[in-house]
Amino acid sequence: MHQNAELIERFYQAFAQRDAATMRAAYHPAARFDDPAFPGLEGAEIGDMWEMLVTRGKDLEVTFEGVEADDDKGRAHWDAWYTFSGTGRKVHNSIDAAFEFRDGKIYRHRDVFSFWRWSRQALGLPGLLLGWTPLLAAKVQKTARKNLAAWRARPR
C-alpha cells in the first residue's frame, strides 16, 4: 500500500476512534480543508474542527472505504452517523474525500456531500424546504464558523 494511502487509513481509523491528536498530526502545517459546512479552514483550524466534532459527537460512528493514493493525490469514501446537536435529529452523512499531499502530510482535503440531503436530516422541514438554497448554506457555514471560533477560544 502506498504511504499516502496508509496516511489516509490512519486518519480515518483515528476518526473512528475519536483520536483528534492523530487526525491533527496527519495535516501539513499549511493545509487547507473545505466542505459544505466548513469551507476554507487553514492550518490549526482544521485539527481544531476535528477535535470539536469528535469531542461533541457523543454518538458519532465513522466508517470508511475505497482508500486510494499515489505520490500526489488520494481519495476515500466515508460515512458518519451522529445526532446533530442543533436539533437532536439523527444524521447519516455520506462523504467523498479528495486529498493532495506534501511532505508526507495531507496538504489539501476536500469533502463533498449533498448539503440538501444533510440539511433534510439535520434540520427537518426547514432543510427540506430550503436546503438547496445558498441562503441556508451560508447560515449553516456562519454558525459552524462561530462554533469553531468559540471552541478555539475556550479555556484549556
N, C-alpha and C positions, 0 to 999 in steps of 0.2 A: 504494500500500500504506500502511496506517495506520502511524504512527510506532511504536506499541507492537508491531505485527506485525514491523516492522523490528528492534526490540529483541530479540524472541524469535528471529528469524532470526540476528542477530549472536551471540546467546548460544549457539545450537546449532552454528553454524559454528565458534565458538571451542572448543566442547566437542569437536567432531570433530577439531580441530587441537591439542587438549590445551593450550589457551591459558587457563590458570586466571586470569590477571590480567584478561582481558577478561570472563570469566564473573563474576568478583567485582565488577567495575565495573558490571555490569548491575543489581545489587541496591541497593535503598534501604537506608540505614544501620539502619533499624528493621524490616527484612524478617524474615519467618518462612518456614521451609521445613518441609514434612512429607512423609515417605514411610514405607513399612512398616519400613525399616531404621533410618532417622534421623528419628524424629518430634520435632517441637518445637525445631528448630535456630533460632537467632536471630542477627541481626546478623552479625558477623565469622565466627561458627561456620560459616555457610553457605559463604562463599568458601573457608574452610579445608578444609571437607569436599570441595569440588570439586577443590581443589589436591591433596589427598591422593589422591583417586581417579584423577585424570589422571596424577599422578606415578607412582603404584604400578601402574597398569594398563598394563603394558608392551605388551600386545597388544590394547588397547582399540580398538574401532571403533564409531562412532556414526553413525546416520542419523536424519533427521527428516523429517516431512511434516505436512500438514494445519494449518499455522500460520494462526490467525485471531486478530484482536484488534480492540478498539474502545477508547474512552477509558478504560474501567474494567476490562475483563476480557479474557482471552485464553486460547488453548489450543493444544496441539500434541500430536502423537504422535511418540515417538522409540523407537528400538531400540538396544540396546547388546550387543555381543559381546565377551567377555573371559574370561580364566581367573580363577576365584575363588581368591584367594591362600591361603585357609584349607585348601583341599583339592586344589588343582591341577586342578579339574574345569572344563570349558568351560561357559559360560553364554550363553544368548541371552535377554535380558530385554526385554519389550515393555511400554512405559510410556505412559500418558496423563497429560499435564501440564495443570494449570489455573493460571492466573495472575490476580493483581489488581495494579494499577499505582497508583503515587503519585509525583508529581513527576518523571515520565518514567523511572521505575525500576520494577523488579519489587519489589512490596511483600509479596505473598503468593504462594507457589509450592507447589503440592501435586502430587506424583507418585503415581499409583496404578498398581499392578501386582499380579498374583496372587502372593502370598507363597508359596503351596503350589507353584506352578509353578517359581518361582525356587528354592525350597529343594530340590525334587527334583533340579534340575540342579546346584546348588552343593554340596549336602551328600550326594547319593546316597540310599542306603537310609534313613538317619535322616530326611531331608527328605521322602521318600515316605511314611514311616510317621507322622511327627509334624509335618509341615509345615503341617497345618491347625490345629494346636493353639496356643492363646495362650502356652503354656509355651515352645515353640520360638521363637516370635516374640519373646518377652521376652528369651530368651537371646541371640538374634541382635542385638537392639537394645542390650543391655548390652555385648556385645562390640564393636559398632560405635562406641558412645559411648566405650568405653575406648580403642579405636584412634585415634579422633579426638582425645581428650584427650592421648594420647602424641604424636600428630603436632603438635598445637598447642604442646606443651611442649618440643619438640626444639630444640636449639641451631640458630640460623640464621646 
